[in-house]
Amino acid sequence: MVTIKDIAKIAGVSHTTVSRALNDSPLIKPATKKKIGDIARSLNYTPNVNAKSLVNQKSYIIGLYFSNLSAGTSDRFLVEVIKGINTTLPPEYRLAVHDMTTLTSPVEDLPRMDGIIVMSQSDQDDTFIEEISHLDLPVVVLNRQMDRPSFLNVTSNDAQGVYQAIDYAIQLGYKKVAIIEGKPTFRSSIERKTGFMRALTEHGLAFPTEYAVTGDYSIESGRKCAKQLLELAEPPEVIFCSNDDMAIGAINTCLEYGLAIPADIAIIGFDNVPFSKYTNPPLTTISKPVFEMSQLGAQLLLDSINGSVSQKQYLLDTELTIRDSL
């Protein structure tokens, strides 16, 4: 294994100079930095993170906390979040994934780390977020819009995305529009219904209370909720599902009832997960920029660690993806 001492011997300098050069110290001349960097690359030198952490007083660990990994967090969502963060973090950093529901005490259970990313799905996370905000650590909250402008925050405009989808459906001539909501405690459920209701209100459409049913973001709940809607005396013409998993369940139920989609009933989802274009028919859905949100959140955290944050809060656009289910 190549060490700093090996590089120092070839470069004809002290190992302290090599260490400073590899850490981009302003005390080292640019020409010397380049020379040492070239030697390090030619030898395929890999930094010893443990030693580096002792020198810089860093752990090179970033904590990633989810509201609940076992309920309401799809596998695809989890993968996109981790991929987005890992493509942004420098190679010396490690990502430690946690479930808030397993914590006995938010502060006491936190291992040593350089920063925290909270993938927040519920207002119930506020206790955890409030406690860790008092630690001497940079914290970025993703996925849920925070009311306090002091927080570093990146989320998507879910309400606007749903508004756009329902507005488009109404312009196509649909008037009886129902919603399968997600988990009631999740902010995403609230934001998506807000956009849904705004579109109906602006178009002056009636909304019977029985046109709102509650799922839990699972395929099975989509099946059950769609069955409940189809058995109404006046079933809807369109069902908006608060995520694609529930939309898949709703499509299956409609097909079991012998309904043609979209001739007899239309289905709209949310998330634009990869399999949504392979449903029968392909699902009209709203694209949520999970990967981009996670990338930006990770960069914002790194900027905060380095003390150079220029903007604290970001609201990313969603996009309507029109396919054959509407």
CORCORZI-V797073 format. One record per helix or strand of 3 or more residues. SS is the DSSP state (2 for helix, 1 for strand). FROM is the first residue (numbers start at 1). TO is the last residue. If there is no record, write none. Layout:
ss:SS from:FROM to:TO
ss:SS from:FROM to:TO
//
This chain:
ss:2 from:4 to:11
ss:2 from:15 to:22
ss:2 from:30 to:42
ss:2 from:49 to:56
ss:1 from:61 to:66
ss:2 from:75 to:86
ss:1 from:94 to:99
ss:2 from:100 to:102
ss:1 from:115 to:119
ss:2 from:123 to:132
ss:1 from:138 to:142
ss:1 from:152 to:156
ss:2 from:158 to:171
ss:1 from:177 to:181
ss:2 from:187 to:202
ss:2 from:209 to:211
ss:1 from:212 to:214
ss:2 from:219 to:230
ss:1 from:238 to:241
ss:2 from:244 to:256
ss:1 from:266 to:268
ss:2 from:274 to:278
ss:1 from:284 to:287
ss:2 from:290 to:305
ss:1 from:313 to:316
ss:1 from:319 to:321
//
